[in-house]
Amino acid sequence: MLLFLFYLFIFFLGLAVGSFLNCVIYRLETGGSFLGGRSFCPHCRHKLGFWDLIPVLSFLWLRGRCRYCQERISFQYPLVELTVGILFVLIHLNSATAFLAYVIVPFLIVIFVYDLKHYIIPDKVIYPVIALVLIFNFSAWPSALGAAAFFAAIVLISRGKWMGLGDVKLAFLMGIILGFPNILAALFLAFLAGAIIGIGLIALGRKKMKSEVPFGPFLVTGTLIAMFWGEELINWYLRFYA
């Protein structure tokens, strides 16, 4: 029972962090400071009270609409909160992830959402997390350099049509976080997911062959999967050649 309550606490802590990340994402979009000022509705600008800001529950209670102007609230808000809550529990359950993962995951979630919405990875987010992770895992810089060089080559060959410089920076971050060989698993998963989703969007008529698709979310997804199950995936793959 105590263990269940502890994990419930970790989950709710993740929900609260996810709620804060939604604020960070919005204020990155608008150029505002996320260190001060009360939250408000982006539509009517009405300041939100405590009961409007309870992660997930407020969204459900209000049926996805602002209490004051009745405009729809983006599903981004509960999805980010739930995702961070689940990831925080996974971090604690997975002995292979360090305590630093509690810091890394929020940065990755911001990158995922921001790139998905705006097709750009903000320097205000990527540079601080690179510096932070380098302090704790400097020995992984060869993997980071290799991943970044691979993406830089793609950028040069395609003249920026396939990848952007933000993806190069994110690949460098992935290398520091994961090291070798987990970085290989993350990149494989990212390209596989990108190909499947890309083909699916084209088949559904949502995108064309030359349409731009942000690759950051796939890289973040690959990173998160490799953080938790990278070694297992690599060992499973190598068993086919044993």
Secondary structure, 3 states (H helix, E strand, C coil): CHHHHHHHHHHHHHHHHHHHHHHHHHHHHHCCCCCCCCCECCCCCCECCHHHCCCCHHHHHCCCECCCCCCECCCHHHHHHHHHHHHHHHHHHCCCCCCCHHHHHHHHHHHHHHHHHHCCCCHHHHHHHHHHHHHHCHHHHHHHHHHHHHHHHHHHHHCCCCCCHHHHHHHHHHHHHHCCCHHHHHHHHHHHHHHHHHHHHHHCCCCCCCCCCCCHHHHHHHHHHHHHHHHHHHHHHHHHHC
